[in-house]
């Protein structure tokens, strides 16, 4: 069986104010063509289909068109991520055309989409993004690790492990019928330990922890991961409260996003994962390069050099321009934009300043809790106490939760 694994489309997202919908449409055209050319049996989309809970109309139209075209040749399974609204994405899931499955209900995590080929069944257990505060009561129902009426622990590990216990129970019940354990694909939108993050992923910490140990995914064949924007394989290490059925270790793979959504991703090679399942599990995986409508790049130097030959190879790129002249050149932005029409960020960063010790620069990659803690220390003369840190963390998590439910 052949499966295409993709995630983190973020339809409706912009890059420093630039509308990306045209470039996202180019990727979806590529995906439709790839699914047909490779005769895949399913396309799985592991969360963050949209960039926000209430997407623009154009993004909804683009998704509708892409699903209609994919459904002509293959089965599609998609789940919400932490950027999507599970309710809005899942609305009308039962009314969708045959071959399109939107799995947005937490209560359904133990019920798979059933596929089959000449080697037998393949079960796709599609997990929506599991926010601990929103799901730990639902997933505690019937869970053997917690007392009746009690919620799961408030962590990503606890809710993901509970979901996988339901998945393994479903697989075991089918194997007990005498046909052996069916091949299994799990879709999950999570930060798995060992993954390399970028600046453009939204923080999902709860209780100061955002990660899930790879060991919780024991007992399945392939884990189609979403959330991290760089394509990467995660090493499996047993543990995390999961048992094992004695079979091979699962393959845990992030497909990454199809486009770069921050300059921290400029060296990533965007791709879609083509997965081949044989009779005994994963036979091979291949990263199929995604189209690059416009390259993301950074160029550094004096303004004279950048306006000359040094800047010539970057004229058509989405660009971060760092000018290192000792004094800020006059009309810097206008001169850079005239040379580089697709420049998105223009910075004046004198070379001599980079050599001096100074205050720490706060960027979008900075940990908000560390920044807040540094501010408390700056104002009071002492680092925050554990109690103060707990208040800061809870306030920050409340803001993240409000954004996700907007």
C-alpha positions as CSV (number, residue, x, y, z in Angstrom):
1,X,0.0,0.0,0.0
2,X,1.2,3.5,-0.9
3,X,0.4,6.5,1.4
4,X,1.3,10.1,1.0
5,X,1.9,11.9,4.3
6,X,1.7,15.7,4.5
7,X,0.8,18.3,7.2
8,X,0.9,21.9,8.3
9,X,-0.5,23.5,5.1
10,X,-1.5,26.6,7.2
11,X,-3.9,27.7,4.4
12,X,-4.5,31.4,4.8
13,X,-1.1,32.2,6.3
14,X,1.0,35.2,5.3
15,X,4.8,35.6,5.4
16,X,5.7,39.1,6.7
17,X,2.5,40.4,5.2
18,X,2.8,38.6,1.9
19,X,-0.2,36.5,0.9
20,X,0.9,32.9,0.3
21,X,-2.4,31.5,-1.0
22,X,-1.1,31.3,-4.6
23,X,1.9,29.4,-3.5
24,X,-0.1,27.1,-1.3
25,X,-2.4,26.4,-4.3
26,X,0.7,25.5,-6.3
27,X,1.7,22.9,-3.6
28,X,-1.8,21.4,-3.6
29,X,-1.7,21.1,-7.4
30,X,1.6,19.3,-7.0
31,X,0.0,17.0,-4.3
32,X,-2.9,16.1,-6.6
33,X,-0.6,15.3,-9.5
34,X,1.7,13.3,-7.2
35,X,-1.1,11.2,-5.7
36,X,-2.3,10.3,-9.2
37,X,1.2,9.6,-10.6
38,X,2.2,7.4,-7.7
39,X,-1.2,5.7,-7.6
40,X,-1.4,6.1,-3.8
41,X,-4.1,4.5,-1.8
42,X,-4.4,7.3,0.7
43,X,-3.3,10.9,1.5
44,X,-3.0,11.6,5.2
45,X,-2.9,15.3,6.4
46,X,-1.7,15.4,10.0
47,X,-3.1,18.7,11.2
48,X,-2.9,22.5,10.8
49,X,-4.8,22.4,7.6
50,X,-5.8,26.0,8.2
51,X,-3.6,28.7,9.8
52,X,-6.3,29.9,12.3
53,X,-9.5,28.8,13.8
54,X,-11.6,31.1,11.5
55,X,-9.8,30.9,8.1
56,X,-10.5,33.3,5.2
57,X,-13.1,32.3,2.6
58,X,-10.4,31.9,-0.1
59,X,-8.6,29.3,2.1
60,X,-11.8,27.4,2.6
61,X,-12.5,27.4,-1.1
62,X,-8.9,26.2,-1.8
63,X,-9.3,23.3,0.6
64,X,-12.6,22.3,-0.8
65,X,-11.3,22.2,-4.4
66,X,-8.2,20.2,-3.3
67,X,-10.2,17.6,-1.5
68,X,-12.6,17.2,-4.4
69,X,-9.7,16.6,-6.8
70,X,-7.9,14.2,-4.5
71,X,-11.0,12.2,-3.8
72,X,-11.3,11.4,-7.5
73,X,-8.2,9.1,-7.3
74,X,-7.6,8.3,-3.7
75,X,-8.8,8.3,-0.1
76,X,-8.1,11.4,2.1
77,X,-7.8,11.4,5.9
78,X,-7.3,14.7,7.6
79,X,-7.3,15.9,11.2
80,X,-7.1,19.3,12.9
81,X,-3.9,20.6,14.5
82,X,-3.4,23.3,17.2
83,X,-4.0,26.1,14.7
84,X,-7.3,24.6,13.4
85,X,-10.7,24.7,15.0
86,X,-11.7,21.1,15.4
87,X,-15.3,22.0,15.5
88,X,-15.2,24.1,12.4
89,X,-13.0,21.7,10.4
90,X,-15.0,18.7,11.5
91,X,-18.4,20.3,10.9
92,X,-20.3,18.2,8.3
93,X,-17.7,15.4,8.4
94,X,-20.5,12.8,8.0
95,X,-21.8,14.5,4.9
96,X,-18.5,14.7,3.0
97,X,-18.1,12.9,-0.3
98,X,-17.0,9.2,-0.2
99,X,-13.3,8.9,0.3
100,X,-12.8,12.0,2.4
101,X,-12.6,11.5,6.1
102,X,-12.2,14.4,8.6
103,X,-11.4,13.0,12.0
104,X,-11.9,15.8,14.5
105,X,-13.6,14.2,17.5
106,X,-11.5,13.1,20.5
107,X,-13.9,10.4,21.4
108,X,-13.2,8.7,18.0
109,X,-9.5,8.2,18.5
110,X,-9.9,4.4,18.8
111,X,-12.0,4.1,15.7
112,X,-9.9,3.9,12.5
113,X,-10.4,4.6,8.9
114,X,-10.2,1.2,7.3
115,X,-8.2,0.6,4.1
116,X,-7.1,-2.6,2.4
117,X,-4.9,-4.0,-0.3
118,X,-3.8,-7.4,-1.5
119,X,-1.9,-7.9,1.7
120,X,-4.9,-7.3,4.0
121,X,-6.2,-4.4,6.1
122,X,-4.4,-1.2,7.0
123,X,-6.0,0.8,9.8
124,X,-5.5,4.6,10.0
125,X,-6.1,5.9,13.5
126,X,-6.3,9.7,13.1
127,X,-5.8,11.7,16.3
128,X,-6.8,15.3,16.3
129,X,-4.6,17.7,18.2
130,X,-5.0,16.7,21.8
131,X,-4.9,19.8,24.0
132,X,-4.5,18.4,27.6
133,X,-6.9,20.8,29.2
134,X,-9.6,20.1,26.7
135,X,-9.1,16.3,26.4
136,X,-7.8,14.9,29.7
137,X,-11.4,14.3,31.0
138,X,-12.7,12.7,27.8
139,X,-9.7,10.4,27.4
140,X,-9.8,9.4,31.0
141,X,-13.1,7.6,30.5
142,X,-12.5,3.9,30.6
143,X,-8.7,4.3,30.8
144,X,-7.2,1.6,33.1
145,X,-4.4,3.9,34.4
146,X,-6.8,6.4,36.3
147,X,-9.5,6.0,38.9
148,X,-13.1,6.3,37.8
149,X,-14.1,9.9,37.7
150,X,-10.6,11.2,37.8
151,X,-8.9,13.1,34.8
152,X,-5.6,12.2,33.3
153,X,-2.5,14.1,34.3
154,X,-2.3,17.6,32.8
155,X,0.3,16.9,30.1
156,X,0.7,16.2,26.4
157,X,2.3,12.9,27.3
158,X,-0.6,11.7,29.4
159,X,-3.3,12.4,26.8
160,X,-1.3,11.1,23.9
161,X,-0.5,7.9,25.8
162,X,-4.2,7.5,26.6
163,X,-5.1,7.9,23.0
164,X,-2.5,5.2,22.0
165,X,-3.9,2.8,24.6
166,X,-7.2,3.0,22.8
167,X,-5.5,2.5,19.5
168,X,-3.6,-0.6,20.7
169,X,-6.8,-2.0,22.3
170,X,-8.5,-1.7,18.9
171,X,-5.6,-3.4,17.2
172,X,-5.5,-6.2,19.8
173,X,-9.3,-6.8,19.4
174,X,-8.9,-7.3,15.7
175,X,-5.8,-9.5,16.0
176,X,-7.7,-11.7,18.5
177,X,-10.0,-12.8,15.7
178,X,-7.2,-14.9,14.3
179,X,-6.1,-12.8,11.4
180,X,-3.0,-11.4,13.1
181,X,-2.3,-7.8,14.0
182,X,-3.4,-5.5,11.0
183,X,-0.9,-3.0,9.7
184,X,-1.4,0.3,11.5
185,X,-0.9,4.0,10.7
186,X,-1.3,6.6,13.4
187,X,-1.7,10.3,12.6
188,X,-0.7,12.7,15.4
189,X,-0.1,16.4,15.8
190,X,2.4,16.7,18.6
191,X,5.9,17.7,19.6
192,X,7.7,14.4,19.9
193,X,11.0,14.4,22.0
194,X,13.9,14.7,19.7
195,X,12.2,16.9,17.1
196,X,13.9,20.1,15.8
197,X,11.6,23.1,16.0
198,X,11.4,26.3,14.0
199,X,10.4,29.8,14.9
200,X,7.0,29.5,13.1
201,X,5.4,26.7,15.2
202,X,2.9,28.0,17.8
203,X,3.9,27.2,21.4
204,X,1.8,24.3,22.8
205,X,3.3,24.1,26.3
206,X,1.1,23.1,29.2
207,X,2.6,23.0,32.7
208,X,5.9,24.0,31.2
209,X,6.1,20.9,29.0
210,X,5.2,20.6,25.3
211,X,6.8,17.2,24.3
212,X,5.7,13.6,24.0
213,X,8.1,10.7,24.4
214,X,8.5,8.6,21.2
215,X,7.8,5.5,23.3
216,X,4.1,6.2,23.6
217,X,3.7,5.2,19.9
218,X,4.9,1.6,20.5
219,X,2.8,-1.1,18.8
220,X,2.0,0.6,15.4
221,X,3.9,0.6,12.1
222,X,4.0,4.2,10.9
223,X,3.4,7.5,12.8
224,X,2.5,10.4,10.5
225,X,3.4,13.4,12.5
226,X,2.4,17.0,12.2
227,X,3.3,20.3,14.0
228,X,7.1,20.7,13.3
229,X,7.8,22.4,10.0
230,X,11.0,20.6,9.1
231,X,10.8,17.1,7.6
232,X,12.6,14.7,10.0
233,X,12.7,11.2,11.3
234,X,12.4,10.7,15.0
235,X,14.3,7.9,16.7
236,X,12.1,5.5,18.5
237,X,13.0,4.7,22.1
238,X,10.8,2.3,24.1
239,X,9.1,3.7,27.2
240,X,6.6,6.4,28.0
241,X,4.3,4.0,29.7
242,X,3.6,2.0,26.5
243,X,3.9,-1.7,26.1
244,X,5.0,-3.5,23.0
245,X,3.6,-6.3,20.9
246,X,7.0,-7.7,20.0
247,X,6.8,-6.3,16.5
248,X,9.2,-3.9,14.7
249,X,9.7,-0.4,16.1
250,X,7.4,2.2,14.6
251,X,8.7,4.6,12.0
252,X,8.0,8.2,13.3
253,X,8.2,10.8,10.6
254,X,7.4,14.5,10.3
255,X,6.5,15.5,6.8
256,X,7.0,19.2,7.6
257,X,5.2,22.1,6.1
258,X,5.0,22.5,2.3
259,X,6.3,26.1,2.4
260,X,8.7,28.0,4.6
261,X,6.8,30.1,7.1
262,X,9.8,31.8,8.8
263,X,13.4,32.6,8.1
264,X,14.4,29.9,10.6
265,X,13.2,27.4,7.9
266,X,15.3,28.8,5.0
267,X,17.7,25.8,5.0
268,X,14.9,23.2,5.2
269,X,14.1,21.1,2.1
270,X,10.3,21.0,2.0
271,X,8.8,17.6,1.0
272,X,5.9,15.2,1.1
273,X,6.5,11.7,2.5
274,X,5.7,8.7,0.2
275,X,5.3,5.6,2.4
276,X,5.3,2.1,1.1
277,X,3.7,-0.5,3.4
278,X,4.5,-4.2,2.7
279,X,2.8,-7.2,4.3
280,X,4.9,-6.8,7.5
281,X,4.9,-3.1,7.9
282,X,6.8,-0.1,6.5
283,X,8.9,-1.2,3.5
284,X,10.3,2.3,2.6
285,X,9.8,6.0,2.9
286,X,10.8,8.7,0.4
287,X,10.8,12.5,0.8
288,X,9.4,13.8,-2.5
289,X,10.6,17.5,-2.9
290,X,7.8,20.1,-2.8
291,X,7.8,22.9,-5.4
292,X,9.6,26.1,-4.4
293,X,7.6,29.0,-5.9
294,X,10.1,31.5,-4.5
295,X,13.3,30.8,-2.6
296,X,13.7,32.1,1.0
297,X,17.2,33.5,1.7
298,X,19.3,35.9,3.8
299,X,22.0,38.2,2.6
300,X,24.5,40.2,4.8
301,X,27.0,42.9,3.9
302,X,27.5,46.6,3.4
303,X,24.9,48.4,1.4
304,X,27.4,49.1,-1.4
305,X,28.3,45.4,-1.7
306,X,24.6,44.3,-1.7
307,X,23.6,46.9,-4.3
308,X,26.5,45.5,-6.4
309,X,27.5,42.1,-7.7
310,X,27.1,40.4,-4.2
311,X,23.4,40.9,-4.3
312,X,22.7,39.8,-7.9
313,X,21.9,36.1,-7.1
314,X,19.2,37.2,-4.6
315,X,17.1,39.6,-6.6
316,X,14.1,37.3,-7.0
317,X,14.2,35.7,-3.6
318,X,12.0,36.4,-0.5
319,X,14.8,38.0,1.4
320,X,16.0,39.1,4.8
321,X,18.6,41.8,4.2
322,X,21.1,42.6,6.9
323,X,23.1,45.8,6.3
324,X,26.4,46.0,8.2
325,X,27.5,49.6,7.5
326,X,28.8,51.4,10.7
327,X,26.3,54.2,10.2
328,X,22.7,53.7,8.9
329,X,22.7,54.5,5.2
330,X,20.2,57.2,4.1
331,X,16.9,55.9,2.6
332,X,18.0,52.4,3.5
333,X,14.6,50.7,3.1
334,X,13.8,52.4,-0.2
335,X,17.2,51.6,-1.7
336,X,17.1,47.9,-0.6
337,X,13.5,47.5,-2.0
338,X,14.5,49.0,-5.3
339,X,17.3,46.4,-5.6
340,X,15.4,43.5,-4.0
341,X,11.7,43.8,-4.8
342,X,10.8,40.8,-2.7
343,X,12.7,41.8,0.4
344,X,10.6,41.0,3.5
345,X,12.9,42.1,6.3
346,X,15.5,44.9,6.2
347,X,17.8,45.2,9.2
348,X,20.7,47.6,10.0
349,X,23.1,45.6,12.1
350,X,26.5,47.4,12.3
351,X,29.4,44.9,12.4
352,X,31.0,46.7,15.3
353,X,27.9,46.2,17.5
354,X,27.9,42.5,16.9
355,X,31.4,42.4,18.5
356,X,30.3,44.2,21.7
357,X,28.7,42.6,24.7
358,X,25.3,44.1,25.3
359,X,21.7,43.5,26.2
360,X,20.1,40.3,24.9
361,X,18.0,40.8,21.8
362,X,14.4,39.6,22.2
363,X,13.1,38.0,19.0
364,X,10.2,35.9,18.0
365,X,12.3,32.8,18.8
366,X,12.8,33.9,22.4
367,X,11.0,31.9,25.1
368,X,8.2,34.2,26.4
369,X,8.5,32.8,29.9
370,X,12.3,33.4,30.1
371,X,11.7,37.0,28.8
372,X,9.1,37.6,31.4
373,X,11.3,36.1,34.1
374,X,14.2,38.4,33.0
375,X,11.9,41.4,33.2
376,X,10.9,40.5,36.8
377,X,14.5,40.2,37.7
378,X,15.3,43.5,36.1
379,X,12.5,45.3,38.0
380,X,12.9,43.6,41.4
381,X,16.6,42.8,41.4
382,X,15.9,39.1,42.1
383,X,14.8,36.2,39.9
384,X,11.1,35.2,40.1
385,X,10.2,32.7,42.8
386,X,8.7,29.3,41.9
387,X,5.3,30.7,42.8
388,X,5.8,33.8,40.6
389,X,6.9,31.5,37.7
390,X,3.8,29.4,38.1
391,X,1.6,32.5,37.8
392,X,3.5,33.7,34.7
393,X,3.2,30.2,33.2
394,X,-0.5,30.0,33.8
395,X,-1.2,33.4,32.4
396,X,0.8,32.6,29.3
397,X,-1.0,29.2,28.8
398,X,-4.4,31.0,29.3
399,X,-3.5,33.4,26.4
400,X,-2.5,30.4,24.2
401,X,-5.7,28.6,25.0
402,X,-7.8,31.7,24.2
403,X,-6.0,32.0,20.8
404,X,-6.7,28.3,20.0
405,X,-10.4,28.7,20.9
406,X,-10.9,32.0,19.0
